[in-house]
Amino acid sequence: MGRRDALLMPLGALNQRGVIGSWRTRADWEAWHNDEAFRETRRRLEGLETAPAEQWWHEVIADARTDGEPRRATATR
């Protein structure tokens, strides 16, 4: 299960955060979301959110990394 995450902060909204996760396959992402460690972290974060989480998918068409593995990215805000 290959994954890479980034935590983002908009310059115009310093009190907000976004997370971008990159996965080899959507099945890898689904397996992570069914993992108990993820579900426990998600439960703890739900109390900190001021709005419902949003998720959307993108296909990565160019990647600066040199491992050559294709990625699918999901973003959460």
PyMOL Python script that loads the backbone (N, CA, C, O; Angstrom):
from pymol import cmd

cmd.read_pdbstr("""\
ATOM      1  N   MET A   1       0.862  -1.166   0.000  1.00  0.00           N
ATOM      2  CA  MET A   1       0.000   0.000   0.000  1.00  0.00           C
ATOM      3  C   MET A   1       0.909   1.229   0.000  1.00  0.00           C
ATOM      4  O   MET A   1       1.428   1.606   1.051  1.00  0.00           O
ATOM      5  N   GLY A   2       1.107   1.854  -1.146  1.00  0.00           N
ATOM      6  CA  GLY A   2       1.949   3.034  -1.224  1.00  0.00           C
ATOM      7  C   GLY A   2       1.156   4.283  -0.942  1.00  0.00           C
ATOM      8  O   GLY A   2       0.042   4.455  -1.438  1.00  0.00           O
ATOM      9  N   ARG A   3       1.736   5.153  -0.141  1.00  0.00           N
ATOM     10  CA  ARG A   3       1.003   6.364   0.197  1.00  0.00           C
ATOM     11  C   ARG A   3       1.981   7.480   0.514  1.00  0.00           C
ATOM     12  O   ARG A   3       3.090   7.246   0.995  1.00  0.00           O
ATOM     13  N   ARG A   4       1.543   8.689   0.235  1.00  0.00           N
ATOM     14  CA  ARG A   4       2.323   9.885   0.540  1.00  0.00           C
ATOM     15  C   ARG A   4       1.329  10.964   0.911  1.00  0.00           C
ATOM     16  O   ARG A   4       0.336  11.157   0.209  1.00  0.00           O
ATOM     17  N   ASP A   5       1.578  11.672   2.005  1.00  0.00           N
ATOM     18  CA  ASP A   5       0.646  12.690   2.488  1.00  0.00           C
ATOM     19  C   ASP A   5       1.319  14.049   2.575  1.00  0.00           C
ATOM     20  O   ASP A   5       2.537  14.144   2.726  1.00  0.00           O
ATOM     21  N   ALA A   6       0.513  15.099   2.477  1.00  0.00           N
ATOM     22  CA  ALA A   6       0.982  16.465   2.684  1.00  0.00           C
ATOM     23  C   ALA A   6      -0.092  17.221   3.462  1.00  0.00           C
ATOM     24  O   ALA A   6      -1.279  17.116   3.154  1.00  0.00           O
ATOM     25  N   LEU A   7       0.322  17.971   4.454  1.00  0.00           N
ATOM     26  CA  LEU A   7      -0.577  18.831   5.220  1.00  0.00           C
ATOM     27  C   LEU A   7      -0.375  20.251   4.701  1.00  0.00           C
ATOM     28  O   LEU A   7       0.749  20.752   4.669  1.00  0.00           O
ATOM     29  N   LEU A   8      -1.467  20.897   4.294  1.00  0.00           N
ATOM     30  CA  LEU A   8      -1.404  22.221   3.677  1.00  0.00           C
ATOM     31  C   LEU A   8      -2.130  23.253   4.527  1.00  0.00           C
ATOM     32  O   LEU A   8      -3.051  22.925   5.275  1.00  0.00           O
ATOM     33  N   MET A   9      -1.701  24.511   4.400  1.00  0.00           N
ATOM     34  CA  MET A   9      -2.347  25.631   5.071  1.00  0.00           C
ATOM     35  C   MET A   9      -2.490  26.764   4.045  1.00  0.00           C
ATOM     36  O   MET A   9      -1.487  27.253   3.527  1.00  0.00           O
ATOM     37  N   PRO A  10      -3.721  27.181   3.750  1.00  0.00           N
ATOM     38  CA  PRO A  10      -3.896  28.291   2.802  1.00  0.00           C
ATOM     39  C   PRO A  10      -3.317  29.583   3.365  1.00  0.00           C
ATOM     40  O   PRO A  10      -3.515  29.888   4.541  1.00  0.00           O
ATOM     41  N   LEU A  11      -2.613  30.333   2.551  1.00  0.00           N
ATOM     42  CA  LEU A  11      -2.016  31.586   3.014  1.00  0.00           C
ATOM     43  C   LEU A  11      -3.061  32.613   3.421  1.00  0.00           C
ATOM     44  O   LEU A  11      -2.799  33.455   4.281  1.00  0.00           O
ATOM     45  N   GLY A  12      -4.239  32.556   2.818  1.00  0.00           N
ATOM     46  CA  GLY A  12      -5.289  33.503   3.150  1.00  0.00           C
ATOM     47  C   GLY A  12      -6.197  33.042   4.279  1.00  0.00           C
ATOM     48  O   GLY A  12      -7.130  33.755   4.647  1.00  0.00           O
ATOM     49  N   ALA A  13      -5.943  31.867   4.835  1.00  0.00           N
ATOM     50  CA  ALA A  13      -6.788  31.317   5.904  1.00  0.00           C
ATOM     51  C   ALA A  13      -5.906  30.475   6.824  1.00  0.00           C
ATOM     52  O   ALA A  13      -5.952  29.246   6.784  1.00  0.00           O
ATOM     53  N   LEU A  14      -5.112  31.138   7.644  1.00  0.00           N
ATOM     54  CA  LEU A  14      -4.101  30.462   8.450  1.00  0.00           C
ATOM     55  C   LEU A  14      -4.679  29.523   9.504  1.00  0.00           C
ATOM     56  O   LEU A  14      -3.938  28.748  10.109  1.00  0.00           O
ATOM     57  N   ASN A  15      -5.976  29.580   9.729  1.00  0.00           N
ATOM     58  CA  ASN A  15      -6.612  28.683  10.697  1.00  0.00           C
ATOM     59  C   ASN A  15      -7.216  27.446  10.019  1.00  0.00           C
ATOM     60  O   ASN A  15      -7.898  26.663  10.680  1.00  0.00           O
ATOM     61  N   GLN A  16      -6.983  27.260   8.738  1.00  0.00           N
ATOM     62  CA  GLN A  16      -7.521  26.115   8.011  1.00  0.00           C
ATOM     63  C   GLN A  16      -6.390  25.177   7.609  1.00  0.00           C
ATOM     64  O   GLN A  16      -5.230  25.583   7.528  1.00  0.00           O
ATOM     65  N   ARG A  17      -6.740  23.916   7.358  1.00  0.00           N
ATOM     66  CA  ARG A  17      -5.769  22.922   6.917  1.00  0.00           C
ATOM     67  C   ARG A  17      -6.383  22.058   5.835  1.00  0.00           C
ATOM     68  O   ARG A  17      -7.598  21.872   5.783  1.00  0.00           O
ATOM     69  N   GLY A  18      -5.550  21.546   4.997  1.00  0.00           N
ATOM     70  CA  GLY A  18      -5.958  20.580   3.986  1.00  0.00           C
ATOM     71  C   GLY A  18      -4.948  19.446   3.976  1.00  0.00           C
ATOM     72  O   GLY A  18      -3.779  19.650   4.302  1.00  0.00           O
ATOM     73  N   VAL A  19      -5.386  18.274   3.612  1.00  0.00           N
ATOM     74  CA  VAL A  19      -4.509  17.107   3.525  1.00  0.00           C
ATOM     75  C   VAL A  19      -4.614  16.548   2.117  1.00  0.00           C
ATOM     76  O   VAL A  19      -5.712  16.350   1.596  1.00  0.00           O
ATOM     77  N   ILE A  20      -3.469  16.296   1.510  1.00  0.00           N
ATOM     78  CA  ILE A  20      -3.441  15.625   0.214  1.00  0.00           C
ATOM     79  C   ILE A  20      -2.723  14.305   0.411  1.00  0.00           C
ATOM     80  O   ILE A  20      -1.588  14.263   0.885  1.00  0.00           O
ATOM     81  N   GLY A  21      -3.393  13.237   0.044  1.00  0.00           N
ATOM     82  CA  GLY A  21      -2.800  11.901   0.106  1.00  0.00           C
ATOM     83  C   GLY A  21      -2.701  11.327  -1.287  1.00  0.00           C
ATOM     84  O   GLY A  21      -3.634  11.454  -2.080  1.00  0.00           O
ATOM     85  N   SER A  22      -1.582  10.697  -1.596  1.00  0.00           N
ATOM     86  CA  SER A  22      -1.387  10.043  -2.896  1.00  0.00           C
ATOM     87  C   SER A  22      -1.309   8.543  -2.672  1.00  0.00           C
ATOM     88  O   SER A  22      -0.628   8.076  -1.760  1.00  0.00           O
ATOM     89  N   TRP A  23      -2.006   7.797  -3.506  1.00  0.00           N
ATOM     90  CA  TRP A  23      -2.113   6.348  -3.378  1.00  0.00           C
ATOM     91  C   TRP A  23      -1.847   5.688  -4.708  1.00  0.00           C
ATOM     92  O   TRP A  23      -2.136   6.268  -5.755  1.00  0.00           O
ATOM     93  N   ARG A  24      -1.303   4.490  -4.692  1.00  0.00           N
ATOM     94  CA  ARG A  24      -1.096   3.752  -5.945  1.00  0.00           C
ATOM     95  C   ARG A  24      -2.422   3.397  -6.581  1.00  0.00           C
ATOM     96  O   ARG A  24      -2.582   3.520  -7.796  1.00  0.00           O
ATOM     97  N   THR A  25      -3.384   2.953  -5.769  1.00  0.00           N
ATOM     98  CA  THR A  25      -4.689   2.570  -6.304  1.00  0.00           C
ATOM     99  C   THR A  25      -5.780   3.033  -5.347  1.00  0.00           C
ATOM    100  O   THR A  25      -5.520   3.301  -4.174  1.00  0.00           O
ATOM    101  N   ARG A  26      -6.981   3.120  -5.850  1.00  0.00           N
ATOM    102  CA  ARG A  26      -8.102   3.460  -4.977  1.00  0.00           C
ATOM    103  C   ARG A  26      -8.340   2.337  -3.965  1.00  0.00           C
ATOM    104  O   ARG A  26      -8.772   2.600  -2.843  1.00  0.00           O
ATOM    105  N   ALA A  27      -8.064   1.101  -4.349  1.00  0.00           N
ATOM    106  CA  ALA A  27      -8.193  -0.020  -3.415  1.00  0.00           C
ATOM    107  C   ALA A  27      -7.248   0.165  -2.226  1.00  0.00           C
ATOM    108  O   ALA A  27      -7.613  -0.168  -1.099  1.00  0.00           O
ATOM    109  N   ASP A  28      -6.042   0.688  -2.457  1.00  0.00           N
ATOM    110  CA  ASP A  28      -5.118   0.969  -1.351  1.00  0.00           C
ATOM    111  C   ASP A  28      -5.717   2.011  -0.415  1.00  0.00           C
ATOM    112  O   ASP A  28      -5.644   1.875   0.806  1.00  0.00           O
ATOM    113  N   TRP A  29      -6.311   3.055  -0.998  1.00  0.00           N
ATOM    114  CA  TRP A  29      -6.939   4.105  -0.193  1.00  0.00           C
ATOM    115  C   TRP A  29      -8.080   3.520   0.635  1.00  0.00           C
ATOM    116  O   TRP A  29      -8.200   3.816   1.824  1.00  0.00           O
ATOM    117  N   GLU A  30      -8.913   2.695   0.017  1.00  0.00           N
ATOM    118  CA  GLU A  30     -10.036   2.095   0.733  1.00  0.00           C
ATOM    119  C   GLU A  30      -9.557   1.186   1.861  1.00  0.00           C
ATOM    120  O   GLU A  30     -10.149   1.175   2.940  1.00  0.00           O
ATOM    121  N   ALA A  31      -8.485   0.421   1.620  1.00  0.00           N
ATOM    122  CA  ALA A  31      -7.938  -0.447   2.665  1.00  0.00           C
ATOM    123  C   ALA A  31      -7.465   0.388   3.852  1.00  0.00           C
ATOM    124  O   ALA A  31      -7.696   0.012   5.001  1.00  0.00           O
ATOM    125  N   TRP A  32      -6.808   1.513   3.586  1.00  0.00           N
ATOM    126  CA  TRP A  32      -6.356   2.395   4.668  1.00  0.00           C
ATOM    127  C   TRP A  32      -7.547   2.954   5.444  1.00  0.00           C
ATOM    128  O   TRP A  32      -7.502   3.022   6.672  1.00  0.00           O
ATOM    129  N   HIS A  33      -8.589   3.347   4.760  1.00  0.00           N
ATOM    130  CA  HIS A  33      -9.757   3.912   5.424  1.00  0.00           C
ATOM    131  C   HIS A  33     -10.530   2.867   6.227  1.00  0.00           C
ATOM    132  O   HIS A  33     -11.331   3.223   7.092  1.00  0.00           O
ATOM    133  N   ASN A  34     -10.302   1.604   5.957  1.00  0.00           N
ATOM    134  CA  ASN A  34     -10.922   0.537   6.742  1.00  0.00           C
ATOM    135  C   ASN A  34     -10.026   0.050   7.875  1.00  0.00           C
ATOM    136  O   ASN A  34     -10.437  -0.793   8.673  1.00  0.00           O
ATOM    137  N   ASP A  35      -8.805   0.573   7.952  1.00  0.00           N
ATOM    138  CA  ASP A  35      -7.861   0.180   8.994  1.00  0.00           C
ATOM    139  C   ASP A  35      -8.252   0.824  10.325  1.00  0.00           C
ATOM    140  O   ASP A  35      -8.657   1.986  10.355  1.00  0.00           O
ATOM    141  N   GLU A  36      -8.135   0.090  11.405  1.00  0.00           N
ATOM    142  CA  GLU A  36      -8.526   0.604  12.724  1.00  0.00           C
ATOM    143  C   GLU A  36      -7.719   1.843  13.120  1.00  0.00           C
ATOM    144  O   GLU A  36      -8.272   2.758  13.730  1.00  0.00           O
ATOM    145  N   ALA A  37      -6.440   1.891  12.792  1.00  0.00           N
ATOM    146  CA  ALA A  37      -5.614   3.066  13.129  1.00  0.00           C
ATOM    147  C   ALA A  37      -6.171   4.322  12.463  1.00  0.00           C
ATOM    148  O   ALA A  37      -6.243   5.379  13.089  1.00  0.00           O
ATOM    149  N   PHE A  38      -6.567   4.206  11.190  1.00  0.00           N
ATOM    150  CA  PHE A  38      -7.153   5.353  10.503  1.00  0.00           C
ATOM    151  C   PHE A  38      -8.474   5.757  11.163  1.00  0.00           C
ATOM    152  O   PHE A  38      -8.706   6.935  11.435  1.00  0.00           O
ATOM    153  N   ARG A  39      -9.334   4.766  11.417  1.00  0.00           N
ATOM    154  CA  ARG A  39     -10.649   5.090  11.989  1.00  0.00           C
ATOM    155  C   ARG A  39     -10.518   5.768  13.348  1.00  0.00           C
ATOM    156  O   ARG A  39     -11.288   6.679  13.653  1.00  0.00           O
ATOM    157  N   GLU A  40      -9.571   5.346  14.162  1.00  0.00           N
ATOM    158  CA  GLU A  40      -9.365   5.984  15.467  1.00  0.00           C
ATOM    159  C   GLU A  40      -8.897   7.433  15.297  1.00  0.00           C
ATOM    160  O   GLU A  40      -9.395   8.330  15.977  1.00  0.00           O
ATOM    161  N   THR A  41      -7.951   7.658  14.401  1.00  0.00           N
ATOM    162  CA  THR A  41      -7.483   9.025  14.135  1.00  0.00           C
ATOM    163  C   THR A  41      -8.628   9.878  13.609  1.00  0.00           C
ATOM    164  O   THR A  41      -8.786  11.025  14.025  1.00  0.00           O
ATOM    165  N   ARG A  42      -9.420   9.334  12.706  1.00  0.00           N
ATOM    166  CA  ARG A  42     -10.558  10.061  12.138  1.00  0.00           C
ATOM    167  C   ARG A  42     -11.551  10.461  13.230  1.00  0.00           C
ATOM    168  O   ARG A  42     -12.072  11.576  13.214  1.00  0.00           O
ATOM    169  N   ARG A  43     -11.813   9.560  14.175  1.00  0.00           N
ATOM    170  CA  ARG A  43     -12.729   9.878  15.274  1.00  0.00           C
ATOM    171  C   ARG A  43     -12.198  11.048  16.105  1.00  0.00           C
ATOM    172  O   ARG A  43     -12.967  11.922  16.508  1.00  0.00           O
ATOM    173  N   ARG A  44     -10.895  11.067  16.360  1.00  0.00           N
ATOM    174  CA  ARG A  44     -10.312  12.159  17.148  1.00  0.00           C
ATOM    175  C   ARG A  44     -10.368  13.483  16.391  1.00  0.00           C
ATOM    176  O   ARG A  44     -10.584  14.530  17.002  1.00  0.00           O
ATOM    177  N   LEU A  45     -10.180  13.454  15.103  1.00  0.00           N
ATOM    178  CA  LEU A  45     -10.191  14.686  14.310  1.00  0.00           C
ATOM    179  C   LEU A  45     -11.589  15.257  14.124  1.00  0.00           C
ATOM    180  O   LEU A  45     -11.740  16.469  13.970  1.00  0.00           O
ATOM    181  N   GLU A  46     -12.606  14.414  14.134  1.00  0.00           N
ATOM    182  CA  GLU A  46     -13.971  14.895  13.902  1.00  0.00           C
ATOM    183  C   GLU A  46     -14.368  15.978  14.896  1.00  0.00           C
ATOM    184  O   GLU A  46     -15.120  16.883  14.534  1.00  0.00           O
ATOM    185  N   GLY A  47     -13.899  15.917  16.109  1.00  0.00           N
ATOM    186  CA  GLY A  47     -14.224  16.942  17.097  1.00  0.00           C
ATOM    187  C   GLY A  47     -13.538  18.266  16.847  1.00  0.00           C
ATOM    188  O   GLY A  47     -13.909  19.278  17.442  1.00  0.00           O
ATOM    189  N   LEU A  48     -12.540  18.278  15.974  1.00  0.00           N
ATOM    190  CA  LEU A  48     -11.791  19.510  15.693  1.00  0.00           C
ATOM    191  C   LEU A  48     -12.280  20.233  14.446  1.00  0.00           C
ATOM    192  O   LEU A  48     -11.925  21.392  14.230  1.00  0.00           O
ATOM    193  N   GLU A  49     -13.076  19.580  13.633  1.00  0.00           N
ATOM    194  CA  GLU A  49     -13.522  20.180  12.377  1.00  0.00           C
ATOM    195  C   GLU A  49     -14.633  21.195  12.610  1.00  0.00           C
ATOM    196  O   GLU A  49     -15.504  21.004  13.458  1.00  0.00           O
ATOM    197  N   THR A  50     -14.585  22.266  11.848  1.00  0.00           N
ATOM    198  CA  THR A  50     -15.637  23.279  11.932  1.00  0.00           C
ATOM    199  C   THR A  50     -16.673  23.105  10.827  1.00  0.00           C
ATOM    200  O   THR A  50     -17.715  23.761  10.838  1.00  0.00           O
ATOM    201  N   ALA A  51     -16.387  22.224   9.876  1.00  0.00           N
ATOM    202  CA  ALA A  51     -17.314  21.946   8.769  1.00  0.00           C
ATOM    203  C   ALA A  51     -17.098  20.495   8.354  1.00  0.00           C
ATOM    204  O   ALA A  51     -16.050  19.920   8.646  1.00  0.00           O
ATOM    205  N   PRO A  52     -18.074  19.897   7.681  1.00  0.00           N
ATOM    206  CA  PRO A  52     -17.895  18.524   7.219  1.00  0.00           C
ATOM    207  C   PRO A  52     -16.700  18.408   6.267  1.00  0.00           C
ATOM    208  O   PRO A  52     -16.442  19.313   5.474  1.00  0.00           O
ATOM    209  N   ALA A  53     -15.986  17.303   6.350  1.00  0.00           N
ATOM    210  CA  ALA A  53     -14.846  17.073   5.460  1.00  0.00           C
ATOM    211  C   ALA A  53     -15.329  16.924   4.024  1.00  0.00           C
ATOM    212  O   ALA A  53     -16.394  16.362   3.771  1.00  0.00           O
ATOM    213  N   GLU A  54     -14.543  17.429   3.098  1.00  0.00           N
ATOM    214  CA  GLU A  54     -14.806  17.273   1.670  1.00  0.00           C
ATOM    215  C   GLU A  54     -13.685  16.429   1.088  1.00  0.00           C
ATOM    216  O   GLU A  54     -12.529  16.589   1.478  1.00  0.00           O
ATOM    217  N   GLN A  55     -14.006  15.531   0.161  1.00  0.00           N
ATOM    218  CA  GLN A  55     -12.989  14.732  -0.511  1.00  0.00           C
ATOM    219  C   GLN A  55     -13.231  14.759  -2.003  1.00  0.00           C
ATOM    220  O   GLN A  55     -14.375  14.784  -2.458  1.00  0.00           O
ATOM    221  N   TRP A  56     -12.146  14.753  -2.763  1.00  0.00           N
ATOM    222  CA  TRP A  56     -12.259  14.653  -4.204  1.00  0.00           C
ATOM    223  C   TRP A  56     -10.999  13.986  -4.740  1.00  0.00           C
ATOM    224  O   TRP A  56      -9.959  13.972  -4.081  1.00  0.00           O
ATOM    225  N   TRP A  57     -11.108  13.433  -5.947  1.00  0.00           N
ATOM    226  CA  TRP A  57     -10.040  12.642  -6.554  1.00  0.00           C
ATOM    227  C   TRP A  57      -9.456  13.331  -7.775  1.00  0.00           C
ATOM    228  O   TRP A  57     -10.149  14.035  -8.511  1.00  0.00           O
ATOM    229  N   HIS A  58      -8.167  13.111  -7.969  1.00  0.00           N
ATOM    230  CA  HIS A  58      -7.460  13.571  -9.170  1.00  0.00           C
ATOM    231  C   HIS A  58      -6.564  12.445  -9.645  1.00  0.00           C
ATOM    232  O   HIS A  58      -6.061  11.663  -8.837  1.00  0.00           O
ATOM    233  N   GLU A  59      -6.363  12.359 -10.931  1.00  0.00           N
ATOM    234  CA  GLU A  59      -5.378  11.439 -11.493  1.00  0.00           C
ATOM    235  C   GLU A  59      -4.079  12.216 -11.646  1.00  0.00           C
ATOM    236  O   GLU A  59      -4.078  13.304 -12.222  1.00  0.00           O
ATOM    237  N   VAL A  60      -2.994  11.689 -11.150  1.00  0.00           N
ATOM    238  CA  VAL A  60      -1.697  12.350 -11.270  1.00  0.00           C
ATOM    239  C   VAL A  60      -1.168  12.091 -12.675  1.00  0.00           C
ATOM    240  O   VAL A  60      -1.025  10.942 -13.091  1.00  0.00           O
ATOM    241  N   ILE A  61      -0.880  13.172 -13.402  1.00  0.00           N
ATOM    242  CA  ILE A  61      -0.385  13.004 -14.773  1.00  0.00           C
ATOM    243  C   ILE A  61       1.122  13.248 -14.879  1.00  0.00           C
ATOM    244  O   ILE A  61       1.738  12.872 -15.876  1.00  0.00           O
ATOM    245  N   ALA A  62       1.712  13.866 -13.873  1.00  0.00           N
ATOM    246  CA  ALA A  62       3.166  14.056 -13.839  1.00  0.00           C
ATOM    247  C   ALA A  62       3.592  14.055 -12.381  1.00  0.00           C
ATOM    248  O   ALA A  62       2.934  14.655 -11.532  1.00  0.00           O
ATOM    249  N   ASP A  63       4.692  13.381 -12.100  1.00  0.00           N
ATOM    250  CA  ASP A  63       5.173  13.246 -10.732  1.00  0.00           C
ATOM    251  C   ASP A  63       6.681  13.473 -10.744  1.00  0.00           C
ATOM    252  O   ASP A  63       7.395  12.846 -11.526  1.00  0.00           O
ATOM    253  N   ALA A  64       7.166  14.356  -9.891  1.00  0.00           N
ATOM    254  CA  ALA A  64       8.588  14.681  -9.859  1.00  0.00           C
ATOM    255  C   ALA A  64       9.426  13.596  -9.197  1.00  0.00           C
ATOM    256  O   ALA A  64      10.652  13.603  -9.315  1.00  0.00           O
ATOM    257  N   ARG A  65       8.774  12.660  -8.499  1.00  0.00           N
ATOM    258  CA  ARG A  65       9.531  11.577  -7.874  1.00  0.00           C
ATOM    259  C   ARG A  65      10.106  10.653  -8.933  1.00  0.00           C
ATOM    260  O   ARG A  65       9.599  10.593 -10.053  1.00  0.00           O
ATOM    261  N   THR A  66      11.146   9.945  -8.589  1.00  0.00           N
ATOM    262  CA  THR A  66      11.841   9.127  -9.582  1.00  0.00           C
ATOM    263  C   THR A  66      11.486   7.654  -9.513  1.00  0.00           C
ATOM    264  O   THR A  66      12.063   6.864 -10.261  1.00  0.00           O
ATOM    265  N   ASP A  67      10.550   7.241  -8.639  1.00  0.00           N
ATOM    266  CA  ASP A  67      10.251   5.810  -8.525  1.00  0.00           C
ATOM    267  C   ASP A  67       9.369   5.291  -9.651  1.00  0.00           C
ATOM    268  O   ASP A  67       9.244   4.077  -9.814  1.00  0.00           O
ATOM    269  N   GLY A  68       8.753   6.176 -10.433  1.00  0.00           N
ATOM    270  CA  GLY A  68       7.981   5.775 -11.596  1.00  0.00           C
ATOM    271  C   GLY A  68       6.639   5.138 -11.311  1.00  0.00           C
ATOM    272  O   GLY A  68       5.974   4.696 -12.248  1.00  0.00           O
ATOM    273  N   GLU A  69       6.212   5.071 -10.070  1.00  0.00           N
ATOM    274  CA  GLU A  69       4.932   4.457  -9.728  1.00  0.00           C
ATOM    275  C   GLU A  69       3.784   5.420 -10.019  1.00  0.00           C
ATOM    276  O   GLU A  69       3.858   6.592  -9.647  1.00  0.00           O
ATOM    277  N   PRO A  70       2.709   4.943 -10.684  1.00  0.00           N
ATOM    278  CA  PRO A  70       1.546   5.812 -10.912  1.00  0.00           C
ATOM    279  C   PRO A  70       0.844   6.109  -9.592  1.00  0.00           C
ATOM    280  O   PRO A  70       0.910   5.302  -8.664  1.00  0.00           O
ATOM    281  N   ARG A  71       0.179   7.246  -9.494  1.00  0.00           N
ATOM    282  CA  ARG A  71      -0.505   7.639  -8.266  1.00  0.00           C
ATOM    283  C   ARG A  71      -1.902   8.134  -8.569  1.00  0.00           C
ATOM    284  O   ARG A  71      -2.164   8.669  -9.646  1.00  0.00           O
ATOM    285  N   ARG A  72      -2.792   7.952  -7.617  1.00  0.00           N
ATOM    286  CA  ARG A  72      -4.105   8.584  -7.594  1.00  0.00           C
ATOM    287  C   ARG A  72      -4.095   9.441  -6.350  1.00  0.00           C
ATOM    288  O   ARG A  72      -3.631   8.988  -5.304  1.00  0.00           O
ATOM    289  N   ALA A  73      -4.576  10.629  -6.423  1.00  0.00           N
ATOM    290  CA  ALA A  73      -4.521  11.529  -5.272  1.00  0.00           C
ATOM    291  C   ALA A  73      -5.923  11.858  -4.809  1.00  0.00           C
ATOM    292  O   ALA A  73      -6.831  12.049  -5.618  1.00  0.00           O
ATOM    293  N   THR A  74      -6.089  11.921  -3.510  1.00  0.00           N
ATOM    294  CA  THR A  74      -7.332  12.384  -2.913  1.00  0.00           C
ATOM    295  C   THR A  74      -7.008  13.574  -2.025  1.00  0.00           C
ATOM    296  O   THR A  74      -5.969  13.603  -1.366  1.00  0.00           O
ATOM    297  N   ALA A  75      -7.875  14.524  -2.012  1.00  0.00           N
ATOM    298  CA  ALA A  75      -7.666  15.706  -1.175  1.00  0.00           C
ATOM    299  C   ALA A  75      -8.813  15.806  -0.186  1.00  0.00           C
ATOM    300  O   ALA A  75      -9.963  15.529  -0.526  1.00  0.00           O
ATOM    301  N   THR A  76      -8.501  16.197   1.017  1.00  0.00           N
ATOM    302  CA  THR A  76      -9.511  16.391   2.060  1.00  0.00           C
ATOM    303  C   THR A  76      -9.345  17.781   2.620  1.00  0.00           C
ATOM    304  O   THR A  76      -8.232  18.233   2.887  1.00  0.00           O
ATOM    305  N   ARG A  77     -10.470  18.454   2.797  1.00  0.00           N
ATOM    306  CA  ARG A  77     -10.422  19.793   3.394  1.00  0.00           C
ATOM    307  C   ARG A  77     -11.426  19.822   4.505  1.00  0.00           C
ATOM    308  O   ARG A  77     -11.582  20.845   5.171  1.00  0.00           O
TER     309      ARG A  77
END
""", "prot")
cmd.dss("prot")
cmd.show_as("cartoon", "prot")
cmd.util.cbc("prot")
cmd.orient("prot")
